[in-house]
């Protein structure tokens, strides 16, 4: 009997798990058995690996019984990236036909799909796999050559980017590495061709005149990570405002960059040679998008949706009432908990989804309704009522800031001071986030919008005058219990933006105005003055 173990990685959501690929080659009924809760794509590995070994690196033990176990056996496993580990474990276990020994595989992780010729093909999710390997004390890894740069983003990891099974065997044995044809780069997801970043590079808040109250609301939302709703007639600048929000967000920290880049790796969106994503991502799905596209899922392996790909960035849902009902309702979970859990059969995956969600809507289906007169609206009252019902209910109780965007004339240039640039606002947002990071340094969250309500009320209560003001709104049924917590978080962000040590009545008044969808309740003048200064 001959036995060998090679290590690979499994992904559950964006989390990686070390898998022991254990192979036994022994006399008995000839055949190959693959066990360990494997899916169809992994079951096919028996044929891929057998042909790869025969064509590139030796001879498959055709007269023996081969048993392949992927342990732990209770963890569901799928994907083609186990091929390389299976092939090397088989070669090490079959001592009669291979120079690979079991001890040579110790301390390594093996990731890659094999072709019939023995060439390695790229696979999605290399970065989170390598992160998991490093967390479990593995410091050396083989990956397909085009993904060596991606794997090399993990500190302290020795990465070998190889082209074929024969090259891996040569490196392990210390022999001369044979030549092999270049590896074709990874097949990119359709979203990989556009993450929204290039198109937004030249945008700046300075481009927009007026809208001081909206500018202030956007600054508070960016500083505290608060979901934002923009409502107004078409052509008032809702989309233009939303597209400029990424320009006022600070660069991602190294930890955030690794987290976001890992999610994009799982989705197959990282092109060959890509480095860490340093800027907050931006995604704006069309209102016809499916729940699987926005929230995650799909057939076969569960993949993250755009709400997770926008993690630590911005998810913009324009024409929000036109989104499918299942998409709107499914947004409750990420808005409340900052993560998405997707179940498909026996597979369940949880992805982080702490993105800044920005919603935009017209006041009516045609988008022309404005003021008491209705403007040039051609919709019937029944149509408007049906449309407005989509802008109410539990989903929008989870939106922290409501802002009406009204038509405005030009206020800059010769009629007033030039608007602030994105760089100026970004500096204030960074300062406000630094204050939050210091306050929450002993906790897992970074921003006010993520702070649990009971912890906020116990550890960082508002000034009594501010709390009385908010409690009065709750008593008058203008706020729900959920709304009360969200106003408390908003008050802290308003204070952080202003450099105030503890929110008082003035900050609570601003928070209530930001939270209210009543167009008659406007922001206090001193708050608007901040955006206009």
C-alpha positions in Angstrom: 0.0 0.0 0.0 1.2 3.5 -0.9 -0.2 6.7 0.5 0.5 10.5 0.1 -1.1 13.8 0.9 -1.0 17.1 -0.9 -2.7 20.3 0.2 -5.1 22.6 -1.7 -7.8 25.1 -0.6 -11.6 25.2 -0.6 -13.7 28.4 -0.7 -16.8 29.0 1.3 -17.9 32.4 0.2 -14.8 34.5 0.4 -13.3 32.4 3.2 -10.7 29.7 2.4 -10.2 26.3 4.1 -7.2 24.1 3.8 -8.0 20.7 2.2 -5.9 17.6 2.5 -6.0 15.7 -0.7 -5.2 12.1 0.5 -4.4 9.4 -2.1 -4.1 5.7 -1.6 -2.7 3.5 -4.4 -3.0 -0.2 -3.6 -3.7 -3.6 -5.2 -7.4 -4.4 -5.7 -10.2 -4.0 -8.1 -8.9 -1.5 -10.8 -10.6 1.8 -10.7 -10.5 5.4 -9.3 -12.8 6.5 -6.5 -13.1 10.2 -5.6 -14.8 10.9 -2.2 -15.3 13.8 0.2 -18.6 15.6 -0.8 -17.4 16.6 -4.3 -19.6 18.2 -7.0 -19.7 17.2 -10.7 -16.9 19.5 -11.8 -14.6 17.9 -9.3 -15.7 14.4 -10.1 -14.5 15.0 -13.6 -11.0 15.6 -12.2 -10.3 11.9 -12.3 -10.3 12.0 -16.1 -8.5 15.3 -16.4 -5.7 14.3 -14.0 -5.2 10.8 -15.5 -4.7 12.2 -19.0 -2.5 15.1 -17.7 -0.2 12.6 -15.9 0.0 10.3 -18.9 0.7 13.1 -21.4 3.1 15.2 -19.3 4.7 13.7 -16.3 4.7 10.0 -16.0 2.2 7.2 -16.0 -1.2 6.8 -14.2 -1.3 3.6 -12.0 -3.7 1.9 -14.4 -3.4 -1.6 -12.8 -4.1 -0.4 -9.2 -7.0 0.8 -7.2 -6.7 4.6 -6.6 -8.7 6.1 -3.8 -8.8 9.9 -3.5 -10.2 11.6 -0.4 -10.6 15.3 0.0 -10.7 16.0 3.8 -12.4 17.2 5.8 -15.1 15.0 4.2 -18.1 17.0 5.6 -17.2 20.2 3.8 -18.8 20.6 0.3 -16.2 21.0 -2.4 -16.4 22.1 -6.0 -14.3 23.6 -8.7 -11.4 22.5 -10.9 -8.6 24.0 -8.9 -7.9 20.7 -7.0 -6.5 19.1 -10.1 -2.9 20.0 -9.4 -3.0 18.7 -5.8 -4.7 15.5 -6.9 -2.1 14.8 -9.6 0.9 15.3 -7.3 -0.6 13.2 -4.5 -1.2 10.4 -7.0 2.4 10.7 -8.3 3.7 10.6 -4.8 1.6 7.6 -3.8 2.5 5.6 -6.9 6.2 5.0 -6.0 6.7 2.5 -8.8 6.3 5.1 -11.6 7.3 8.4 -10.1 10.3 10.2 -8.5 7.9 12.4 -6.4 7.9 11.3 -2.8 5.4 12.2 -0.1 7.8 14.2 1.9 8.4 16.6 -1.0 4.8 17.8 -0.8 5.0 18.9 2.8 4.7 22.7 3.4 3.2 23.4 0.0 -0.2 24.3 -1.3 -1.2 23.5 -4.9 -3.8 25.4 -6.9 -4.6 25.0 -10.5 -6.7 23.3 -13.2 -5.0 20.8 -15.5 -5.6 20.4 -19.2 -5.3 17.1 -21.1 -1.8 18.0 -22.1 -0.7 18.7 -18.5 -0.8 22.5 -18.8 -2.1 24.6 -15.9 -5.1 26.8 -16.4 -6.1 29.8 -14.2 -8.9 29.4 -11.7 -11.0 32.0 -9.8 -10.4 32.8 -6.1 -6.6 32.4 -6.0 -6.1 35.4 -3.6 -8.5 34.3 -0.9 -7.1 30.7 -1.2 -3.6 31.9 -0.7 -4.7 34.2 2.2 -6.2 31.1 3.9 -3.0 29.1 3.2 -0.9 31.7 4.9 -3.3 31.8 7.9 -2.8 28.1 8.3 1.0 28.3 8.3 1.6 27.3 4.7 4.3 29.6 3.2 4.8 28.1 -0.3 2.3 27.8 -3.0 2.2 26.7 -6.7 -0.3 28.6 -8.9 -0.8 29.0 -12.7 1.7 31.5 -14.0 -0.7 34.3 -14.9 -2.0 34.4 -11.3 1.4 34.5 -9.6 1.2 38.3 -9.2 -2.2 37.9 -7.6 -1.0 35.3 -5.1 2.1 37.4 -4.4 -0.1 40.1 -2.8 -0.1 38.0 0.4 2.7 39.1 2.6 5.3 36.4 3.5 4.2 33.9 0.9 6.6 32.3 -1.5 4.8 31.9 -4.9 5.8 29.8 -7.8 4.0 30.6 -11.0 4.2 27.6 -13.3 2.9 26.5 -16.7 2.6 22.7 -16.4 2.5 19.7 -14.1 6.0 18.7 -15.4 7.4 22.1 -14.2 5.9 21.6 -10.7 7.4 18.1 -10.5 10.8 19.5 -11.5 10.7 22.3 -9.0 9.8 19.8 -6.2 12.6 17.4 -7.1 15.2 20.2 -7.6 15.6 19.1 -11.3 16.0 21.3 -14.3 12.6 22.9 -15.1 11.5 22.0 -18.7 10.1 24.5 -21.1 6.3 24.7 -21.5 4.0 26.8 -23.7 2.7 30.0 -22.0 -0.5 29.7 -20.0 -3.6 31.4 -21.3 -4.8 34.1 -19.0 -7.9 33.8 -16.8 -11.3 34.0 -18.4 -12.6 37.4 -17.1 -16.2 37.9 -15.9 -18.1 40.3 -18.1 -18.0 42.8 -15.2 -14.2 42.6 -15.3 -14.1 44.8 -18.4 -15.7 47.7 -16.5 -15.7 48.3 -12.8 -16.8 51.9 -13.2 -13.4 53.3 -12.0 -11.9 54.5 -15.3 -15.1 56.4 -16.3 -15.2 58.2 -12.9 -11.5 59.3 -12.9 -12.2 62.7 -14.4 -15.3 63.5 -12.3 -15.2 66.1 -9.5 -17.8 67.7 -7.2 -16.5 71.0 -8.5 -18.4 70.2 -11.7 -21.8 70.7 -9.9 -23.2 74.1 -9.1 -25.5 74.7 -6.1 -27.1 71.7 -4.3 -25.4 72.7 -1.0 -27.9 70.7 1.1 -27.3 67.6 -1.1 -23.6 68.1 -1.0 -23.7 68.1 2.8 -25.9 65.0 2.9 -23.5 63.2 0.6 -20.5 64.2 2.8 -22.2 62.8 5.9 -23.2 59.6 4.1 -19.6 59.1 2.9 -18.1 59.9 6.3 -20.3 57.4 8.2 -21.2 54.8 5.6 -24.9 55.7 5.7 -27.3 54.5 3.0 -28.7 57.4 1.0 -31.8 58.0 -1.0 -32.0 60.8 -3.6 -35.5 61.7 -4.8 -36.2 64.4 -7.4 -37.5 65.1 -10.9 -35.5 63.8 -13.8 -32.6 66.0 -14.9 -31.9 67.5 -11.4 -28.5 65.8 -11.1 -29.2 62.7 -9.0 -27.0 60.5 -11.1 -24.3 63.1 -11.4 -24.2 63.4 -7.6 -24.0 59.7 -7.1 -21.2 59.2 -9.6 -19.1 61.7 -7.7 -19.4 60.0 -4.3 -16.4 57.7 -5.0 -14.3 60.8 -5.5 -14.8 61.9 -1.9 -14.0 58.5 -0.4 -10.4 57.9 1.0 -8.2 55.2 -0.4 -8.7 51.7 1.0 -6.5 50.6 3.8 -4.3 47.6 3.1 -6.7 45.3 5.0 -9.6 46.6 3.1 -7.7 46.3 -0.2 -7.0 42.6 0.4 -10.7 42.0 1.3 -12.0 43.8 -1.7 -9.5 42.3 -4.1 -10.2 38.8 -2.7 -13.9 39.3 -3.5 -13.1 40.3 -7.0 -10.8 37.3 -7.3 -13.6 35.0 -6.3 -15.9 36.5 -9.0 -13.2 36.0 -11.6 -12.8 39.8 -12.2 -9.1 40.2 -11.6 -7.1 40.4 -14.9 -3.7 38.8 -15.1 -1.1 40.8 -13.3 -3.6 42.9 -11.4 -2.4 44.4 -8.0 -4.4 45.3 -5.0 -7.5 47.5 -5.6 -6.7 50.7 -3.8 -9.7 52.8 -4.7 -13.2 52.1 -3.4 -15.1 50.1 -6.0 -18.2 51.5 -7.8 -21.1 49.4 -9.2 -24.3 50.6 -10.8 -26.5 47.7 -12.0 -29.3 48.4 -14.4 -32.8 48.2 -12.9 -33.5 45.1 -15.0 -30.7 43.2 -13.2 -31.6 39.9 -11.5 -31.3 39.1 -7.8 -28.3 36.7 -8.6 -26.5 39.6 -10.3 -27.1 42.2 -7.6 -27.1 40.0 -4.4 -25.1 37.0 -5.6 -25.7 33.3 -6.5 -26.0 31.8 -10.0 -25.9 28.3 -11.2 -23.2 25.9 -10.2 -20.7 27.7 -7.8 -22.2 30.5 -5.8 -20.5 33.8 -6.7 -20.7 37.3 -5.1 -23.1 39.8 -6.5 -22.5 43.5 -7.1 -23.5 44.5 -3.6 -20.5 42.5 -2.3 -18.2 43.5 -5.2 -18.9 47.1 -4.1 -17.7 46.3 -0.5 -16.1 49.3 1.0 -17.2 51.3 -2.1 -20.4 52.5 -3.6 -23.4 50.6 -4.9 -25.7 52.9 -6.9 -29.2 51.8 -7.7 -30.7 54.3 -10.1 -34.4 54.2 -10.9 -34.8 52.2 -7.7 -38.6 51.7 -7.9 -38.1 49.9 -11.2 -35.9 47.2 -9.8 -37.5 43.8 -9.4 -39.4 43.2 -6.2 -37.2 40.3 -5.2 -34.1 42.5 -5.5 -35.6 45.2 -3.4 -36.7 42.9 -0.7 -33.4 41.0 -0.7 -31.5 44.3 0.0 -32.8 44.2 3.6 -30.1 41.9 4.8 -27.0 43.8 3.5 -28.5 47.1 4.6 -29.1 45.8 8.1 -26.1 43.4 8.7 -23.5 44.4 6.1 -23.3 40.9 4.6 -25.2 38.6 2.3 -25.9 34.9 2.8 -26.8 32.8 -0.3 -28.0 29.2 -0.2 -28.0 27.0 -3.2 -28.9 23.3 -2.5 -26.3 22.0 -0.1 -24.0 25.0 -0.6 -24.2 28.2 1.5 -22.0 31.2 1.2 -21.7 34.4 3.1 -20.1 37.4 1.5 -19.4 40.8 3.1 -21.5 43.6 1.7 -20.6 46.8 3.7 -21.0 49.1 0.7 -22.3 52.6 0.7 -25.8 52.0 -0.9 -27.1 55.0 -2.8 -30.6 54.9 -4.2 -32.2 57.3 -6.6 -35.8 57.7 -7.7 -38.1 60.1 -9.5 -41.2 61.4 -7.8 -43.4 59.7 -10.4 -43.1 57.2 -13.3 -42.6 59.9 -15.9 -40.1 61.8 -13.7 -41.7 65.2 -14.3 -43.8 65.7 -11.1 -42.6 68.7 -9.2 -44.2 70.8 -6.4 -47.8 71.4 -5.7 -48.6 72.1 -9.4 -47.2 68.8 -10.5 -45.1 70.4 -13.2 -45.3 68.7 -16.6 -46.3 65.4 -15.1 -48.5 63.2 -17.3 -49.1 60.4 -14.8 -52.4 59.8 -13.2 -52.8 59.9 -9.4 -53.3 56.1 -9.4 -49.9 55.7 -11.2 -48.2 58.1 -8.8 -49.6 56.3 -5.8 -48.6 52.9 -7.1 -45.1 54.3 -7.8 -44.8 55.9 -4.3 -45.8 52.6 -2.6 -42.4 51.2 -3.8 -40.7 54.0 -1.9 -42.1 53.0 1.5 -42.0 50.0 3.8 -39.3 48.0 5.7 -36.6 48.3 3.0 -36.6 52.1 3.1 -36.7 52.2 6.9 -33.2 50.9 6.6 -32.1 54.0 4.6 -30.5 56.5 6.9 -30.6 59.7 4.7 -33.4 61.0 2.6 -32.6 64.0 0.4 -34.9 65.7 -2.1 -32.9 67.0 -5.2 -34.7 70.1 -6.5 -34.1 71.9 -9.8 -31.6 74.7 -9.2 -30.1 77.5 -11.3 -26.4 78.0 -11.6 -24.8 79.5 -8.5 -21.1 79.3 -9.2 -18.9 81.4 -11.5 -19.8 85.0 -11.6 -22.8 84.5 -9.3 -21.0 83.2 -6.3 -17.9 81.3 -5.0 -16.7 78.3 -6.9 -18.0 74.9 -5.5 -15.6 72.8 -3.4 -13.6 70.2 -5.1 -13.8 66.5 -4.3 -10.3 66.7 -2.8 -11.4 69.2 -0.2 -14.4 67.2 0.8 -12.4 63.9 0.8 -10.0 65.4 3.3 -12.9 66.2 5.7 -14.4 62.7 5.2 -11.0 61.2 6.0 -10.8 63.2 9.2 -14.3 62.1 10.3 -13.4 58.5 9.5 -10.2 58.8 11.6 -12.3 59.9 14.5 -14.5 56.9 14.2 -11.6 54.5 13.8 -10.1 55.8 17.1 -13.4 55.5 18.9 -14.0 51.9 17.6 -10.4 50.8 17.8 -11.3 47.9 20.1 -14.2 46.7 17.9 -14.6 45.0 14.6 -16.5 47.9 12.9 -15.0 51.1 11.6 -17.9 53.4 10.8 -20.9 54.7 12.7 -23.4 53.1 10.3 -22.0 49.6 11.4 -22.1 50.2 15.1 -24.8 48.1 16.9 -27.5 50.3 18.4 -27.3 48.9 22.0 -23.5 49.3 22.1 -23.8 52.9 20.8 -26.4 53.8 23.4 -24.5 52.2 26.2 -20.9 53.2 25.4 -21.4 56.5 23.5 -24.8 58.0 24.5 -25.9 61.4 23.0 -26.1 64.5 25.1 -29.4 64.3 27.1 -30.8 67.3 25.2 -30.2 65.5 21.9 -31.7 62.2 23.2 -34.8 64.1 24.4 -35.2 65.6 20.9 -35.0 62.2 19.2 -37.3 60.5 21.8 -39.9 63.2 21.1 -39.9 62.1 17.5 -40.3 58.5 18.5 -43.2 59.4 20.8 -44.9 61.3 18.0 -44.6 58.2 15.8 -42.4 60.0 13.3 -39.6 57.5 14.0 -39.6 53.7 14.3 -37.3 51.9 16.8 -35.0 51.1 13.9 -35.2 54.8 12.8 -34.2 55.9 16.3 -31.0 53.9 16.2 -30.2 55.2 12.8 -30.7 58.8 13.9 -28.3 58.3 16.8 -25.7 56.9 14.4 -26.3 59.9 12.1 -25.9 62.3 15.0 -22.5 60.9 15.7 -21.4 61.2 12.1 -22.6 64.8 12.0 -20.5 65.4 15.1 -17.5 63.7 13.6 -17.8 65.8 10.5 -17.9 69.0 12.6 -15.2 67.9 15.0 -17.6 67.9 18.0 -16.7 65.5 20.8 -20.3 64.5 21.6 -23.5 65.0 19.7 -25.8 67.6 21.2 -29.2 69.1 20.3 -27.8 70.8 17.2 -26.3 67.6 15.8 -29.6 65.7 16.6 -31.6 68.3 14.8 -29.4 67.9 11.7 -29.7 64.1 11.9 -33.4 64.2 12.1 -33.6 66.5 9.1 -31.3 64.2 7.1 -33.4 61.2 8.1 -36.8 62.7 7.3 -38.5 62.2 3.9 -40.7 65.3 4.6 -39.8 67.9 2.0 -41.1 70.6 4.3 -38.3 69.7 6.9 -35.1 71.2 5.5 -31.6 71.1 6.9 -30.7 73.8 9.4 -28.9 76.8 7.8 -25.7 76.2 9.7 -25.4 72.7 8.3 -25.9 73.9 4.7 -23.3 76.6 5.3 -20.7 73.9 5.8 -21.3 72.5 2.3 -21.3 76.0 0.8 -18.2 77.2 2.5 
